[in-house]
């Protein structure tokens, strides 16, 4: 039977016999191709975990340079979705319960656990990880467009705040609201409206760098995070690109939709020190853009910035 789905496994174990046994055992796995790496000390394990990503860790808690429980705790705090199976000669129920409380997916005793039980535990741990990852993805992404949702956006903004404090490079948060979208839903129906929103999300993504973020935060409202600004001028350049892109007719089969977008811009840290302040001020600036005639942008502190025209944008490109 052909094996599919490669699984990268880190075995933290100092016994040569148990390492060889695990190699043989993994070779008998059905439908899973285990790529095994070995660390014989806590120090080696930490180094490997820093340098590479793994799908599963199998850990013996009795190691020559320390207690494997320390590593178990570190893994849980860094990546709670990384499954860890403890495989130990310690038969203590207290130790087993401690491992489970720290986040271990299973605790197996080397002396009284059969080989097929070990392999089953590893396979179950992988399946649980996949299920958890699917749930995490669904909770943090918009189901229609696949873009980050408000929850993931907040996380990205918080990460930007942390990086900005470290590298002293500002970032911009843009709050976007589509102009003239409601008539599309009213005239052509919600299915067509959904297809238009998907096209809009693709156009927005094409206007930013891979390091930036575009999110759908509800209905016809989106947000864009532009990282590492050299000046507010960079945010204006992106805003104009977005306005130009969204204003191009959207053709789906025999239907043509003509939209616009109003954009409010807040700059960290001058316009807010946290997610809520930045979102609120970008939202207020977006309504100023609406009042200014739509299909334009406004900063929270508009007096500090000029409005660029497309000739300036083209010259800066």
C-alpha positions as CSV (number, residue, x, y, z in Angstrom):
1,X,0.0,0.0,0.0
2,X,1.4,3.4,-1.0
3,X,2.0,5.7,2.0
4,X,0.8,9.3,1.8
5,X,0.9,12.3,4.1
6,X,4.4,12.9,5.3
7,X,4.8,13.5,9.1
8,X,7.9,15.1,10.5
9,X,8.5,13.6,13.9
10,X,11.1,14.6,16.5
11,X,12.1,11.8,18.9
12,X,13.7,13.1,22.1
13,X,15.3,9.9,23.5
14,X,18.8,9.0,24.7
15,X,18.4,5.2,24.5
16,X,19.9,3.7,21.3
17,X,17.7,0.6,21.7
18,X,14.5,2.7,21.9
19,X,15.6,4.9,19.0
20,X,16.1,1.8,16.8
21,X,12.8,0.4,18.0
22,X,11.0,3.6,17.0
23,X,12.6,3.5,13.5
24,X,11.3,0.0,13.0
25,X,7.9,0.8,14.4
26,X,7.4,3.9,12.2
27,X,8.4,1.8,9.2
28,X,5.3,-0.3,9.8
29,X,2.9,2.7,9.8
30,X,0.1,2.5,7.2
31,X,-0.8,5.6,5.1
32,X,1.7,7.8,6.9
33,X,5.3,8.4,6.0
34,X,7.1,9.4,9.2
35,X,10.3,11.4,8.7
36,X,12.2,10.8,11.9
37,X,14.7,13.2,13.6
38,X,16.4,12.4,16.9
39,X,17.6,14.5,19.8
40,X,19.4,12.7,22.6
41,X,19.4,15.7,25.0
42,X,17.2,18.6,26.0
43,X,19.7,21.0,24.5
44,X,19.6,19.2,21.1
45,X,15.8,19.1,21.2
46,X,15.5,22.9,21.9
47,X,17.9,23.6,19.1
48,X,16.0,21.5,16.6
49,X,12.7,22.9,17.7
50,X,14.0,26.5,17.1
51,X,15.4,25.6,13.7
52,X,12.6,23.4,12.2
53,X,8.9,22.8,12.4
54,X,7.6,19.4,13.4
55,X,4.2,17.7,13.2
56,X,4.8,15.6,16.3
57,X,7.2,15.2,19.2
58,X,7.8,11.9,21.1
59,X,9.4,12.7,24.4
60,X,11.2,10.6,27.1
61,X,11.1,12.6,30.3
62,X,14.3,11.0,31.6
63,X,17.2,12.7,29.8
64,X,20.9,13.0,30.6
65,X,20.8,16.9,30.9
66,X,17.5,17.4,32.6
67,X,13.8,16.6,33.1
68,X,11.8,16.3,29.8
69,X,8.9,17.9,31.6
70,X,10.7,21.2,31.2
71,X,10.6,20.8,27.4
72,X,7.0,19.7,27.6
73,X,6.1,23.0,29.3
74,X,8.1,25.1,26.9
75,X,6.4,23.4,23.9
76,X,3.0,24.0,25.3
77,X,3.7,27.7,25.9
78,X,5.1,28.3,22.4
79,X,2.8,26.1,20.2
80,X,-0.2,24.5,22.0
81,X,-1.2,22.8,18.7
82,X,2.0,20.8,18.5
83,X,1.2,17.3,19.7
84,X,3.5,15.7,22.2
85,X,3.4,12.0,23.2
86,X,5.3,11.1,26.3
87,X,7.0,7.6,26.0
88,X,8.7,6.9,29.3
89,X,9.8,4.2,31.7
90,X,8.3,6.1,34.6
91,X,5.2,4.3,35.8
92,X,4.1,7.0,38.2
93,X,0.5,8.0,37.9
94,X,1.4,11.4,39.4
95,X,4.0,12.0,36.6
96,X,1.5,10.9,33.9
97,X,-1.2,13.3,35.2
98,X,1.4,16.2,35.4
99,X,2.3,15.5,31.7
100,X,-1.3,15.6,30.6
101,X,-2.0,18.8,32.6
102,X,1.0,20.4,30.8
103,X,-0.5,19.6,27.4
104,X,0.7,16.1,26.5
105,X,-1.6,14.3,24.1
106,X,-0.8,10.9,25.6
107,X,1.4,9.3,28.2
108,X,2.7,5.8,27.4
109,X,4.8,3.5,29.5
110,X,7.6,1.8,27.6
111,X,7.3,-1.4,29.8
112,X,3.7,-2.2,29.4
113,X,2.6,-0.6,26.2
114,X,2.5,-2.7,23.0
115,X,4.0,-1.5,19.7
116,X,0.7,-1.2,18.0
117,X,-0.6,0.9,20.9
118,X,2.3,3.3,20.5
119,X,1.7,3.6,16.8
120,X,-2.0,4.1,17.3
121,X,-1.3,6.9,19.8
122,X,1.0,8.7,17.4
123,X,-1.6,8.4,14.6
124,X,-4.3,9.7,16.8
125,X,-2.2,12.6,17.9
126,X,-1.6,13.6,14.3
127,X,-5.4,13.4,13.5
128,X,-6.2,15.5,16.6
129,X,-3.7,18.2,15.5
130,X,-5.3,18.3,12.0
131,X,-8.7,18.7,13.6
132,X,-7.5,21.5,15.9
133,X,-5.8,23.3,13.1
134,X,-9.0,23.2,11.0
135,X,-11.0,24.6,13.9
136,X,-8.4,27.4,14.5
137,X,-8.4,28.3,10.8
138,X,-12.2,28.5,10.7
139,X,-12.3,30.6,13.8
140,X,-9.8,33.1,12.4
141,X,-10.7,33.4,8.7
142,X,-13.7,34.7,6.8
143,X,-15.6,31.7,5.4
144,X,-16.5,33.4,2.1
145,X,-13.3,35.0,1.0
146,X,-10.7,33.1,3.1
147,X,-9.3,36.4,4.3
148,X,-8.4,36.9,8.0
149,X,-11.4,37.9,10.1
150,X,-11.6,40.5,12.9
151,X,-10.1,38.1,15.4
152,X,-7.0,37.3,13.3
153,X,-6.7,41.0,12.3
154,X,-6.5,42.0,16.0
155,X,-3.8,39.5,16.5
156,X,-1.9,40.8,13.5
157,X,-2.2,44.4,14.7
158,X,-0.9,43.4,18.2
159,X,2.1,41.7,16.5
160,X,2.7,44.9,14.5
161,X,2.6,46.9,17.7
162,X,5.2,44.6,19.3
163,X,7.5,44.8,16.2
164,X,7.1,48.6,16.0
165,X,8.2,49.1,19.5
166,X,11.3,47.1,18.7
167,X,12.2,48.5,15.3
168,X,10.6,52.0,15.5
169,X,8.9,51.7,12.2
170,X,5.2,52.9,12.1
171,X,2.4,51.0,10.5
172,X,-1.0,52.1,9.1
173,X,-4.4,50.6,9.7
174,X,-7.0,51.3,6.9
175,X,-10.7,50.8,7.4
176,X,-12.5,50.2,4.1
177,X,-16.2,50.4,3.2
178,X,-17.4,49.6,-0.3
179,X,-19.4,52.3,-2.0
180,X,-22.5,51.3,-4.1
181,X,-22.4,47.7,-3.0
182,X,-26.0,47.5,-1.7
183,X,-27.5,48.0,-5.2
184,X,-25.6,44.9,-6.3
185,X,-27.2,42.7,-3.7
186,X,-30.6,44.3,-4.3
187,X,-30.5,44.0,-8.1
188,X,-28.6,40.7,-8.7
189,X,-29.0,38.8,-5.4
190,X,-26.8,37.8,-2.6
191,X,-25.0,35.0,-4.5
192,X,-23.8,37.6,-7.0
193,X,-22.9,39.9,-4.1
194,X,-20.8,37.2,-2.6
195,X,-18.9,36.7,-5.9
196,X,-18.3,40.4,-6.1
197,X,-16.9,40.4,-2.6
198,X,-14.5,37.6,-3.5
199,X,-13.3,39.6,-6.5
200,X,-12.9,42.7,-4.3
201,X,-10.8,40.6,-1.8
202,X,-8.5,39.5,-4.6
203,X,-8.0,43.0,-5.9
204,X,-7.2,44.3,-2.4
205,X,-4.6,41.5,-1.9
206,X,-3.0,42.6,-5.2
207,X,-2.5,46.1,-3.9
208,X,-0.4,45.2,-0.9
209,X,2.8,43.4,-0.2
210,X,3.0,39.8,1.1
211,X,4.1,41.2,4.5
212,X,1.0,43.3,4.8
213,X,-2.6,42.1,5.7
214,X,-6.0,42.5,4.2
215,X,-9.0,41.3,6.3
216,X,-12.7,41.1,5.9
217,X,-14.3,42.4,9.1
218,X,-18.0,42.1,8.2
219,X,-20.4,42.7,5.3
220,X,-18.8,45.0,2.8
221,X,-16.2,46.2,5.2
222,X,-12.5,45.4,5.0
223,X,-9.3,46.4,6.8
224,X,-5.7,46.7,5.5
225,X,-2.5,46.8,7.6
226,X,0.5,48.4,6.0
227,X,3.7,47.6,7.9
228,X,7.0,49.4,8.3
229,X,5.9,52.8,6.9
230,X,8.7,55.1,5.8
231,X,6.2,57.9,6.0
232,X,2.4,58.5,5.8
233,X,2.9,59.1,2.1
234,X,3.4,55.3,1.7
235,X,-0.1,54.8,3.1
236,X,-1.5,57.3,0.7
237,X,0.1,55.5,-2.2
238,X,-1.5,52.2,-1.2
239,X,-4.9,53.9,-0.6
240,X,-4.9,55.4,-4.1
241,X,-4.0,52.0,-5.6
242,X,-6.9,50.4,-3.8
243,X,-9.3,53.1,-4.9
244,X,-8.2,52.8,-8.5
245,X,-8.4,49.0,-8.4
246,X,-11.9,48.8,-6.9
247,X,-13.3,51.4,-9.2
248,X,-12.5,49.2,-12.2
249,X,-15.7,47.5,-13.4
250,X,-16.2,44.0,-12.0
251,X,-17.5,41.6,-14.7
252,X,-19.0,38.3,-13.6
253,X,-20.5,36.3,-16.5
254,X,-23.0,38.8,-18.0
255,X,-23.2,41.1,-15.0
256,X,-21.1,44.2,-14.5
257,X,-20.8,45.9,-11.1
258,X,-19.3,49.3,-10.6
259,X,-18.1,50.0,-7.0
260,X,-16.0,52.5,-5.1
261,X,-14.4,52.4,-1.7
262,X,-14.1,54.9,1.1
263,X,-10.9,54.5,3.2
264,X,-10.1,55.8,6.7
265,X,-6.5,55.7,7.8
266,X,-5.0,55.6,11.3
267,X,-1.2,55.6,12.0
268,X,0.4,53.8,14.9
269,X,1.5,55.2,17.4
270,X,0.4,58.7,16.7
271,X,-3.3,57.8,16.3
272,X,-3.7,55.1,18.9
273,X,-1.7,52.8,21.2
274,X,-3.9,49.7,20.9
275,X,-6.2,47.8,18.6
276,X,-9.4,49.3,19.8
277,X,-8.1,52.9,19.5
278,X,-6.7,52.4,16.0
279,X,-9.9,50.6,14.7
280,X,-12.1,53.4,16.1
281,X,-10.1,56.2,14.7
282,X,-9.7,54.5,11.3
283,X,-13.4,53.9,11.3
284,X,-14.1,57.6,12.0
285,X,-11.8,58.7,9.3
286,X,-13.6,56.4,6.9
287,X,-16.9,58.2,7.6
288,X,-15.1,61.4,6.9
289,X,-14.1,60.0,3.5
290,X,-17.8,59.1,2.9
291,X,-18.9,62.6,3.8
292,X,-16.2,64.0,1.4
293,X,-17.9,62.3,-1.6
294,X,-16.9,58.7,-1.3
295,X,-14.2,56.8,-3.3
296,X,-11.5,58.7,-1.5
297,X,-9.5,58.4,1.7
298,X,-9.0,60.5,4.9
299,X,-6.5,60.2,7.7
300,X,-7.6,60.4,11.4
301,X,-5.6,63.6,11.6
302,X,-6.1,64.8,8.0
303,X,-4.5,68.2,8.6
304,X,-1.1,66.5,9.0
305,X,-1.2,64.9,5.5
306,X,-1.9,65.9,1.9
307,X,-4.1,64.2,-0.6
308,X,-2.0,62.8,-3.4
309,X,-3.3,62.7,-6.9
310,X,-2.7,59.9,-9.4
311,X,0.1,61.8,-11.2
312,X,2.0,61.9,-7.9
313,X,1.3,58.2,-7.4
314,X,2.7,57.3,-10.8
315,X,5.8,59.4,-10.3
316,X,6.5,57.7,-7.0
317,X,6.1,54.2,-8.4
